[in-house]
Amino acid sequence: MLRYLALVLILAVHPATAEERVPQSPAEITLTFAPLVREAAPAVVNIYASRVVQSRSPFADDPLFGQFFREFAPARPRVQNSLGSGVILSEDGIVVSNYHVVGEAEDIRVVMSDRREYAARVLLGDEESDLAILKLEGAEDMPHLTLRQDAPVEVGELVLAIGNPFGVGQTVSSGIVSGLARSGTATGNARGYFIQTDAPINPGNSGGALIDVAGRLIGVNTSILTRSGGSNGIGFAIPAALVAQFVAQAEAGKTRFQRPWAGLTGQPVDQDLSDSLGQVRPGGILIADIHPRSSFSEAGLEVGDVIRAIDGAPVNSPPEMIYHMSVAGIGAAAEIEVLRAGTLETLSVTLAAAPDTPDRQPVSLGEMEVLPGLEIARINPAVSDEMGLPLRASGIVVTDPGRWGARIGLRRGDILRGINGFAPEETSDVAPALRAAAPRFRLDVERDGRIVALRFRS
């Protein structure tokens, strides 16, 4: 204790000794975070993004007044702006941010802490993971942060959140890691996997850095749990390990994030299920169904098996499993710990993308067709995975309902089961069937496991 107090007194008398380096002990951290912030903050940037959207009257689709508003109050373009943060990850200007900040932007401006400005373009983005990788135009010798991948993040670690909340300018807040493996409706992403922190995060912090006491990036701040719109001390960050996979794919020239396909459905093992399976304690995912073309099926996994871990990391929910597979990446040989009939086994699975066969046969109906702008595709494992369809779905799926399709109630993901009683088998069957059924027809679509009938008069 006396040695600890002596160190604090020395640092207080000679503050210059702590000014040029990252804090190396609890005593130094107690004194100040300034050296850590001074080193890390220049790599965190403000991002201003804009896109042009069409401003439409809320009555434009009204069946009675719609024609009037379309003629006398046509849609007008307007600029929609968004504000967020980003983190520089390389000397040549590779930046990570959130998809909801820059994903659909047409103009992106990045402003550094020293007020230098750069134009940027999106190399790769993924709405589901809410991550986007940018490239600064003409950037070199940029300050950047290192991704922490050599040690797992632990609950209780001290962390700093750096970003631009409410557009007031770069701001730093401190806290700890409050939880790991967060997912579900509370995070706003049922398939996500997040680090939880109590470091205050507010609107504008999205895309900013969550760093450890060594100045390494452990996560990208993405959302908060709030009732008021401000921070309640529950924020979420996307782990750095997933960011590393995004950067690797962007540098390889990918424009869309590719994640491995499990090709199975399962449920978390709770206490009741654990007792029925003879497990010592709850944990893992019980396989309820598995696609015959899944790499897990090819490796020998079966319905009734319990997946306990992937590459040594425990998995207790589907989002955890998706996360660990995404971090490993396509082509990796993952070690899967499986509980089968009370015995633990380890199987090697070569992770692969969902097969894009048979051909999806995409079709887009022209302006002279019955439902102009309707886009459809034949379901295969890749289409099913992209659109979140049931594991064994088949048939023709709506990928974009178009303006008229949306008005009669069609939605993206609807599976066409009938057009006036005719069941299309190929995408090329749809347009002729619609023409033959006009002017009055009924569309039967499968939606969330139910058949919905939509009636329409052209």
C-alpha positions as MATLAB code, in Angstrom:
seq = 'MLRYLALVLILAVHPATAEERVPQSPAEITLTFAPLVREAAPAVVNIYASRVVQSRSPFADDPLFGQFFREFAPARPRVQNSLGSGVILSEDGIVVSNYHVVGEAEDIRVVMSDRREYAARVLLGDEESDLAILKLEGAEDMPHLTLRQDAPVEVGELVLAIGNPFGVGQTVSSGIVSGLARSGTATGNARGYFIQTDAPINPGNSGGALIDVAGRLIGVNTSILTRSGGSNGIGFAIPAALVAQFVAQAEAGKTRFQRPWAGLTGQPVDQDLSDSLGQVRPGGILIADIHPRSSFSEAGLEVGDVIRAIDGAPVNSPPEMIYHMSVAGIGAAAEIEVLRAGTLETLSVTLAAAPDTPDRQPVSLGEMEVLPGLEIARINPAVSDEMGLPLRASGIVVTDPGRWGARIGLRRGDILRGINGFAPEETSDVAPALRAAAPRFRLDVERDGRIVALRFRS';
ca = [
       0.000    0.000    0.000;
       2.848    2.389    0.866;
       4.526    1.593   -2.461;
       1.224    2.335   -4.297;
       0.841    5.715   -2.511;
       4.439    6.585   -3.239;
       3.877    5.983   -6.934;
       0.819    8.227   -6.945;
       2.785   10.986   -5.185;
       5.668   10.680   -7.631;
       3.295   10.987  -10.597;
       1.560   13.949   -9.000;
       4.848   15.753   -8.430;
       6.253   14.851  -11.848;
       3.249   14.750  -14.208;
       5.516   14.884  -17.246;
       6.465   11.235  -16.694;
       2.915   10.206  -17.591;
       2.385   12.579  -20.468;
       4.168   10.757  -23.241;
       2.944    7.200  -22.837;
      -0.109    5.045  -22.195;
      -0.876    4.442  -18.460;
       0.936    1.311  -17.322;
      -0.531    0.692  -13.861;
      -3.747    1.166  -11.845;
      -2.079    4.109  -10.123;
      -1.434    5.888  -13.408;
      -4.991    5.223  -14.579;
      -6.320    6.653  -11.318;
      -4.334    9.799  -11.952;
      -5.428   10.463  -15.552;
      -6.643    9.019  -18.839;
      -5.110   11.939  -20.746;
      -2.061   10.094  -22.188;
      -4.291    7.300  -23.468;
      -6.744    9.737  -25.052;
      -3.934   11.781  -26.569;
      -2.639    8.672  -28.316;
      -5.969    7.206  -29.462;
      -8.209   10.201  -30.212;
      -6.561   11.324  -33.506;
      -7.621    8.009  -35.096;
     -11.320    8.622  -34.326;
     -13.052   10.778  -36.951;
     -16.363   12.539  -37.482;
     -18.387   11.391  -40.482;
     -20.925   13.521  -42.348;
     -22.971   11.602  -44.909;
     -25.792   12.674  -47.203;
     -28.093   11.077  -49.726;
     -30.966   12.233  -51.930;
     -34.391   10.828  -51.114;
     -37.806   11.431  -52.622;
     -40.173   13.356  -50.368;
     -43.712   12.032  -50.960;
     -47.085   13.066  -49.653;
     -48.513   10.629  -47.070;
     -51.670   10.556  -49.243;
     -49.838    9.495  -52.426;
     -50.932    5.863  -52.067;
     -54.451    6.608  -50.883;
     -56.970    4.827  -53.167;
     -59.307    7.868  -53.222;
     -56.957   10.875  -53.198;
     -53.774    9.262  -54.496;
     -54.202   10.384  -58.117;
     -54.785   13.991  -57.047;
     -51.648   14.121  -54.909;
     -49.525   12.382  -57.550;
     -50.526   15.026  -60.119;
     -50.534   18.159  -57.982;
     -48.039   17.234  -55.250;
     -45.423   15.098  -56.984;
     -42.465   13.652  -55.088;
     -39.610   16.103  -54.649;
     -35.998   15.215  -54.023;
     -34.509   16.323  -50.743;
     -31.137   15.804  -49.085;
     -31.071   13.600  -46.000;
     -28.030   14.042  -43.758;
     -26.603   11.744  -41.113;
     -23.901   12.256  -38.521;
     -21.694    9.639  -36.938;
     -18.175    8.593  -36.121;
     -15.528    6.299  -37.521;
     -12.172    4.748  -36.639;
      -9.058    4.776  -38.838;
      -7.474    1.315  -38.962;
      -4.525    1.762  -41.333;
      -1.971    4.306  -42.506;
      -3.552    4.475  -45.964;
      -6.974    5.489  -44.616;
      -9.083    2.374  -44.104;
     -11.955    3.424  -41.812;
     -14.661    1.412  -40.058;
     -18.070    2.875  -39.223;
     -21.696    1.762  -38.937;
     -23.756    0.851  -41.968;
     -26.646    2.971  -40.705;
     -24.345    6.012  -40.850;
     -22.870    5.609  -44.350;
     -24.448    2.541  -45.978;
     -26.641    4.314  -48.529;
     -24.846    7.661  -48.625;
     -24.003    9.344  -51.922;
     -21.571   11.848  -50.432;
     -19.329   11.103  -47.434;
     -17.074   13.632  -45.741;
     -14.660   12.604  -42.998;
     -13.288   15.224  -40.604;
     -10.320   14.460  -38.361;
      -9.664   15.833  -34.898;
      -7.128   18.289  -36.369;
      -9.856   19.548  -38.783;
      -8.420   17.978  -41.926;
     -11.171   16.759  -44.254;
     -11.263   13.842  -46.686;
     -13.789   12.469  -49.127;
     -14.523    8.787  -48.609;
     -16.170    5.906  -50.427;
     -17.694    2.690  -49.114;
     -15.671   -0.413  -49.954;
     -17.920   -2.934  -48.210;
     -21.068   -2.669  -46.140;
     -23.471   -5.016  -44.424;
     -26.806   -3.882  -43.011;
     -27.316   -6.995  -40.895;
     -24.011   -6.563  -39.031;
     -24.317   -2.738  -39.182;
     -20.708   -2.366  -40.299;
     -19.158   -0.515  -43.223;
     -15.543   -0.209  -44.373;
     -14.532    3.095  -45.991;
     -11.461    4.318  -47.857;
     -10.285    7.908  -47.485;
      -9.321    9.477  -50.803;
      -5.679   10.585  -50.994;
      -4.870    9.632  -47.396;
      -1.415    8.558  -46.234;
       0.505    8.338  -42.946;
      -2.768    8.441  -41.031;
      -3.006    7.883  -37.263;
      -4.729    4.578  -36.646;
      -5.760    2.134  -33.950;
      -4.782   -1.511  -33.629;
      -7.499   -4.146  -33.419;
      -7.326   -6.265  -30.281;
      -7.490   -9.914  -31.345;
      -4.845  -11.649  -29.232;
      -6.789  -11.656  -25.953;
     -10.509  -12.105  -25.207;
     -12.441   -9.188  -23.786;
     -13.549   -9.712  -20.189;
     -16.382   -8.286  -18.139;
     -15.076   -5.595  -15.789;
     -12.335   -4.235  -18.051;
     -11.865   -0.475  -18.098;
     -12.813    1.043  -21.464;
     -13.110    4.446  -23.129;
     -15.709    5.400  -25.740;
     -14.634    8.076  -28.238;
     -17.021    9.680  -30.719;
     -19.046   12.740  -31.685;
     -22.302   12.662  -29.668;
     -25.038   15.033  -30.856;
     -22.505   16.691  -33.162;
     -20.919   18.675  -30.312;
     -17.405   17.538  -31.256;
     -15.093   14.724  -30.245;
     -15.963   13.465  -26.779;
     -14.478   10.812  -24.501;
     -16.402    8.859  -21.868;
     -15.184    6.094  -19.563;
     -16.689    2.945  -18.109;
     -16.277   -0.797  -17.982;
     -17.280   -3.802  -20.054;
     -20.669   -4.648  -18.543;
     -21.465   -7.825  -20.459;
     -20.584  -10.007  -23.435;
     -22.490  -11.967  -26.058;
     -25.442   -9.582  -25.998;
     -28.099  -10.132  -28.661;
     -31.841  -10.052  -29.174;
     -34.495   -7.375  -29.247;
     -32.811   -5.309  -26.518;
     -29.879   -4.587  -28.844;
     -32.082   -3.858  -31.847;
     -30.534   -6.755  -33.768;
     -31.821  -10.256  -33.091;
     -28.917  -11.828  -35.010;
     -26.149   -9.578  -33.690;
     -23.476  -10.217  -31.076;
     -22.316   -7.276  -28.999;
     -20.100   -6.076  -26.178;
     -22.124   -4.185  -23.567;
     -20.602   -1.165  -21.819;
     -21.712    1.476  -19.335;
     -19.427    4.096  -20.902;
     -21.940    6.820  -21.894;
     -22.820    6.544  -25.592;
     -25.269    8.896  -27.320;
     -26.567    9.561  -30.855;
     -23.568   10.541  -32.966;
     -21.287    8.062  -31.196;
     -22.308    5.421  -33.752;
     -19.194    4.112  -35.473;
     -16.886    5.470  -32.793;
     -14.212    3.598  -30.870;
     -14.410    1.510  -27.733;
     -10.805    1.064  -26.584;
      -9.024   -0.720  -23.758;
      -6.382    0.786  -21.437;
      -3.662   -0.169  -23.924;
      -5.287    1.977  -26.613;
      -6.397   -0.983  -28.733;
      -9.791   -1.094  -30.426;
     -12.018   -3.724  -28.832;
     -15.283   -2.647  -30.431;
     -17.183   -0.221  -32.658;
     -19.984    1.590  -30.827;
     -23.292    0.977  -32.568;
     -26.401    1.451  -30.395;
     -27.853    2.215  -26.986;
     -30.767    0.940  -24.935;
     -32.818    3.988  -24.028;
     -36.316    5.273  -23.323;
     -35.433    8.964  -23.447;
     -33.130    9.108  -26.477;
     -30.082    9.712  -24.273;
     -27.617    7.389  -22.597;
     -28.872    5.222  -19.744;
     -25.544    3.490  -19.290;
     -26.343    0.547  -21.561;
     -24.476    0.743  -24.835;
     -23.452   -1.868  -27.372;
     -20.337   -2.274  -29.501;
     -19.511   -4.660  -32.346;
     -16.428   -6.747  -31.387;
     -13.102   -6.025  -33.065;
     -12.735   -9.641  -34.201;
     -15.692   -9.214  -36.554;
     -14.325   -5.846  -37.737;
     -11.075   -7.624  -38.692;
     -12.991  -10.030  -40.930;
     -14.740   -7.089  -42.612;
     -11.416   -5.359  -43.267;
      -9.922   -8.557  -44.701;
     -12.835   -9.008  -47.116;
     -12.784   -5.334  -48.140;
      -9.046   -5.510  -48.880;
      -9.697   -8.674  -50.912;
     -12.062   -6.690  -53.140;
     -15.393   -7.925  -51.769;
     -18.276   -5.455  -51.984;
     -20.720   -7.545  -49.954;
     -19.870   -9.256  -46.696;
     -19.830  -13.034  -47.033;
     -20.484  -15.081  -43.922;
     -20.391  -18.875  -43.607;
     -23.685  -20.754  -43.853;
     -24.633  -23.098  -41.045;
     -27.596  -24.578  -42.905;
     -29.305  -25.676  -39.726;
     -31.887  -24.565  -37.188;
     -31.660  -25.098  -33.472;
     -32.696  -23.917  -30.060;
     -30.728  -22.933  -26.960;
     -30.500  -25.684  -24.342;
     -32.236  -24.463  -21.154;
     -32.475  -26.290  -17.824;
     -35.480  -28.432  -18.767;
     -33.950  -29.441  -22.086;
     -30.609  -30.047  -20.393;
     -32.212  -32.453  -17.922;
     -33.900  -34.405  -20.716;
     -30.586  -34.682  -22.570;
     -28.683  -35.782  -19.492;
     -26.348  -32.786  -19.478;
     -24.584  -31.720  -16.292;
     -25.476  -28.065  -16.913;
     -27.461  -26.101  -19.545;
     -25.586  -24.898  -22.605;
     -25.231  -25.280  -26.335;
     -27.626  -25.405  -29.272;
     -29.808  -28.430  -29.988;
     -30.023  -29.102  -33.750;
     -33.692  -29.278  -34.762;
     -33.179  -29.496  -38.534;
     -30.204  -29.543  -40.877;
     -30.047  -28.964  -44.620;
     -28.521  -31.866  -46.583;
     -26.214  -29.430  -48.430;
     -24.893  -27.861  -45.216;
     -21.173  -28.307  -44.501;
     -22.216  -29.298  -40.964;
     -24.296  -32.129  -42.403;
     -21.404  -33.197  -44.637;
     -19.143  -33.289  -41.547;
     -21.498  -35.720  -39.840;
     -23.689  -33.563  -37.582;
     -27.254  -34.775  -37.171;
     -30.617  -33.700  -35.798;
     -30.515  -34.163  -32.012;
     -26.826  -33.273  -31.660;
     -25.947  -30.408  -29.317;
     -23.303  -27.943  -30.546;
     -21.390  -26.848  -27.444;
     -18.484  -24.801  -28.828;
     -16.825  -23.514  -31.991;
     -13.019  -23.319  -31.944;
     -13.116  -23.540  -28.156;
     -15.612  -20.680  -27.733;
     -18.877  -21.737  -26.028;
     -22.068  -21.103  -28.011;
     -25.380  -20.779  -26.223;
     -27.525  -19.090  -28.861;
     -27.800  -18.901  -32.670;
     -26.386  -15.322  -32.752;
     -23.278  -16.508  -30.889;
     -22.837  -19.325  -33.377;
     -23.231  -16.985  -36.370;
     -20.729  -14.573  -34.815;
     -18.016  -17.172  -34.204;
     -18.499  -18.590  -37.701;
     -18.243  -15.095  -39.208;
     -15.044  -14.394  -37.288;
     -13.503  -17.667  -38.513;
     -14.493  -16.869  -42.112;
     -15.341  -18.862  -45.217;
     -12.833  -21.608  -45.921;
     -11.729  -21.987  -42.308;
     -11.668  -25.450  -40.739;
     -13.612  -24.950  -37.502;
     -13.431  -27.389  -34.601;
     -16.994  -28.102  -33.450;
     -17.568  -29.600  -29.997;
     -20.680  -31.767  -30.162;
     -22.618  -33.606  -27.487;
     -24.153  -36.757  -28.962;
     -25.976  -39.358  -26.875;
     -24.208  -38.125  -23.753;
     -20.725  -38.258  -25.306;
     -18.611  -35.243  -26.294;
     -17.057  -35.391  -29.739;
     -15.017  -32.928  -31.774;
     -15.717  -32.657  -35.499;
     -13.895  -30.554  -38.078;
     -16.177  -28.508  -40.334;
     -14.924  -26.549  -43.336;
     -17.027  -23.395  -43.261;
     -18.613  -22.485  -46.593;
     -21.039  -19.975  -48.059;
     -24.592  -21.010  -48.863;
     -24.601  -22.638  -52.328;
     -26.115  -20.395  -55.006;
     -27.500  -23.332  -56.981;
     -29.790  -24.091  -58.680;
     -29.766  -20.808  -60.581;
     -31.941  -18.165  -58.915;
     -33.377  -17.025  -62.288;
     -33.978  -13.380  -61.293;
     -36.780  -11.593  -63.170;
     -37.876   -7.957  -63.031;
     -41.237   -7.072  -64.579;
     -41.242   -4.106  -66.968;
     -43.420   -1.024  -66.961;
     -45.973   -2.551  -69.332;
     -46.567   -5.619  -67.156;
     -49.421   -6.050  -64.680;
     -47.216   -5.430  -61.640;
     -44.419   -3.168  -62.936;
     -41.213   -3.257  -60.931;
     -41.973   -6.612  -59.304;
     -38.720   -8.549  -58.812;
     -38.682  -12.271  -58.127;
     -36.172  -15.115  -57.841;
     -36.143  -18.877  -57.498;
     -35.274  -19.953  -53.974;
     -31.971  -21.734  -53.403;
     -29.885  -21.936  -50.194;
     -28.120  -18.613  -50.915;
     -31.405  -16.774  -51.569;
     -32.968  -18.353  -48.501;
     -30.036  -17.293  -46.312;
     -29.940  -13.733  -47.678;
     -33.654  -13.194  -47.108;
     -34.070  -15.071  -43.852;
     -36.461  -17.658  -45.294;
     -37.182  -21.033  -43.659;
     -34.348  -23.535  -43.978;
     -36.137  -25.782  -46.491;
     -38.085  -23.087  -48.358;
     -38.659  -23.617  -52.078;
     -40.503  -21.909  -54.901;
     -40.554  -18.314  -56.178;
     -39.840  -15.467  -53.750;
     -40.518  -11.725  -54.024;
     -37.215   -9.860  -53.745;
     -38.812   -6.446  -54.413;
     -42.592   -5.918  -54.592;
     -42.311   -2.789  -56.756;
     -44.566    0.221  -56.258;
     -47.795   -1.499  -57.371;
     -47.029   -4.763  -55.616;
     -46.406   -2.905  -52.361;
     -49.777   -1.169  -52.693;
     -51.705   -4.431  -52.866;
     -49.806   -5.813  -49.884;
     -46.900   -7.759  -51.381;
     -43.744   -7.766  -49.284;
     -40.125   -8.689  -49.791;
     -39.769  -12.325  -48.740;
     -43.274  -13.405  -49.767;
     -43.244  -16.808  -51.493;
     -45.654  -16.985  -54.453;
     -47.882  -20.040  -54.089;
     -50.657  -19.218  -56.536;
     -51.918  -16.769  -59.182;
     -55.658  -17.368  -59.558;
     -54.991  -20.951  -58.546;
     -51.991  -21.472  -60.860;
     -48.779  -22.428  -59.000;
     -45.710  -21.013  -60.810;
     -42.675  -23.303  -60.842;
     -40.248  -21.035  -62.719;
     -39.769  -17.281  -62.479;
     -40.571  -17.056  -66.202;
     -44.087  -18.375  -65.455;
     -45.084  -15.350  -63.348;
     -45.501  -12.547  -65.929;
     -47.622  -14.639  -68.362;
     -49.763  -15.887  -65.462;
     -50.402  -12.331  -64.281;
     -51.358  -11.219  -67.777;
     -53.717  -14.172  -68.187;
     -55.353  -13.491  -64.817;
     -55.954   -9.741  -65.386;
     -57.986   -7.685  -64.784;
     -59.069   -9.468  -61.577;
     -56.786  -11.893  -59.830;
     -55.807  -13.335  -56.491;
     -52.268  -13.870  -55.297;
     -51.677  -16.551  -52.674;
     -48.401  -15.975  -50.846;
     -46.684  -17.765  -47.991;
     -45.622  -15.335  -45.268;
     -44.234  -16.343  -41.871;
     -45.549  -19.867  -42.354;
     -49.100  -18.755  -43.235;
     -50.917  -18.446  -46.566;
     -52.116  -14.897  -47.248;
     -54.560  -14.103  -50.079;
     -54.160  -10.744  -51.848;
     -56.899   -9.622  -54.259;
     -56.232   -7.078  -56.979;
     -57.944   -5.430  -59.911;
     -55.730   -4.003  -62.638;
];
